[in-house]
């Protein structure tokens, strides 16, 4: 019972903040998932060093590389006016012991403020 309540609260919290988990319609998500099946080293070369987390794969768990860009476009602090638009773009690539990407998840809000078409083309495999 509590497990289901926790799931509902987490999903409701994501919806309340305006973030879209696994937003499969966005160009950012499409660029990120284009790497499934590719070597993680190739993605690291193109995307750069993970900005949030990098855990190497081991026999006990998959590897994880996470890139995160979070900011606001007004230059104000978190307590800024109601018209302030924040953006968050997170891509997580999971990879196996062989270094092959098995899954990519994204969370995004207003990523079009961060990545233009040329930048997304560079990030796409």
MARLO-548513 format. One record per residue (C-alpha): x, y, z; residue in three letters. Coordinates in steps of 0.05 Angstrom, whole numbers, always signed. Layout:
<nodes>
      X      Y      Z   r
      X      Y      Z ALA
...
</nodes>
This chain:
<nodes>
      X      Y      Z   r
     +0     +0     +0 UNK
    +54    +50    +20 UNK
    +95    +32    -41 UNK
    +38    +52    -87 UNK
    +26   +116    -48 UNK
   +100   +134    -55 UNK
    +98   +122   -130 UNK
    +36   +167   -137 UNK
    +69   +222    -96 UNK
   +134   +220   -136 UNK
    +97   +221   -203 UNK
    +51   +276   -178 UNK
   +112   +317   -155 UNK
   +143   +312   -224 UNK
    +79   +335   -257 UNK
    +72   +393   -208 UNK
   +142   +419   -223 UNK
   +130   +420   -298 UNK
   +183   +367   -314 UNK
   +167   +313   -364 UNK
   +199   +246   -350 UNK
   +216   +205   -412 UNK
   +190   +261   -456 UNK
   +193   +220   -520 UNK
   +167   +277   -564 UNK
   +224   +327   -552 UNK
   +285   +336   -595 UNK
   +328   +331   -533 UNK
   +300   +262   -517 UNK
   +309   +239   -589 UNK
   +381   +261   -589 UNK
   +395   +225   -524 UNK
   +362   +159   -541 UNK
   +397   +156   -608 UNK
   +457   +129   -569 UNK
   +424    +64   -546 UNK
   +467     +7   -572 UNK
   +529    +51   -581 UNK
   +592    +48   -539 UNK
   +590    +95   -479 UNK
   +659   +121   -498 UNK
   +631   +149   -563 UNK
   +575   +185   -525 UNK
   +625   +212   -475 UNK
   +667   +239   -533 UNK
   +608   +274   -563 UNK
   +571   +297   -500 UNK
   +633   +311   -457 UNK
   +647   +291   -386 UNK
   +583   +276   -347 UNK
   +564   +338   -308 UNK
   +524   +305   -252 UNK
   +546   +233   -241 UNK
   +588   +178   -271 UNK
   +589   +108   -241 UNK
   +630    +54   -277 UNK
   +596    -12   -293 UNK
   +613    -71   -249 UNK
   +589   -143   -242 UNK
   +537   -119   -191 UNK
   +508    -60   -230 UNK
   +503    -23   -296 UNK
   +546    +38   -308 UNK
   +512   +105   -307 UNK
   +531   +172   -338 UNK
   +486   +232   -323 UNK
   +488   +300   -356 UNK
   +447   +355   -323 UNK
   +435   +427   -343 UNK
   +392   +468   -296 UNK
   +382   +542   -293 UNK
   +332   +598   -303 UNK
   +329   +645   -362 UNK
   +317   +708   -322 UNK
   +383   +712   -284 UNK
   +345   +716   -218 UNK
   +346   +670   -158 UNK
   +296   +614   -144 UNK
   +251   +664   -110 UNK
   +242   +704   -173 UNK
   +175   +729   -199 UNK
   +120   +683   -224 UNK
   +139   +698   -297 UNK
   +208   +667   -289 UNK
   +218   +605   -332 UNK
   +266   +553   -308 UNK
   +296   +498   -350 UNK
   +323   +429   -332 UNK
   +352   +380   -381 UNK
   +376   +313   -355 UNK
   +401   +253   -395 UNK
   +420   +188   -362 UNK
   +455   +134   -401 UNK
   +460    +64   -371 UNK
   +512    +17   -399 UNK
   +534    -55   -388 UNK
   +602    -86   -371 UNK
   +620    -86   -445 UNK
   +610    -10   -447 UNK
   +548    -13   -491 UNK
   +491    +35   -476 UNK
   +429     -6   -458 UNK
   +381    +50   -438 UNK
   +375   +125   -439 UNK
   +325   +165   -397 UNK
   +312   +239   -400 UNK
   +277   +291   -358 UNK
   +265   +359   -387 UNK
   +231   +425   -380 UNK
   +241   +481   -429 UNK
   +301   +448   -462 UNK
   +289   +488   -525 UNK
   +318   +547   -485 UNK
   +383   +508   -477 UNK
   +396   +469   -541 UNK
   +386   +497   -610 UNK
   +381   +453   -672 UNK
   +455   +454   -687 UNK
   +474   +434   -616 UNK
   +422   +378   -616 UNK
   +449   +354   -684 UNK
   +518   +350   -652 UNK
   +491   +310   -593 UNK
   +454   +260   -638 UNK
   +489   +196   -659 UNK
</nodes>
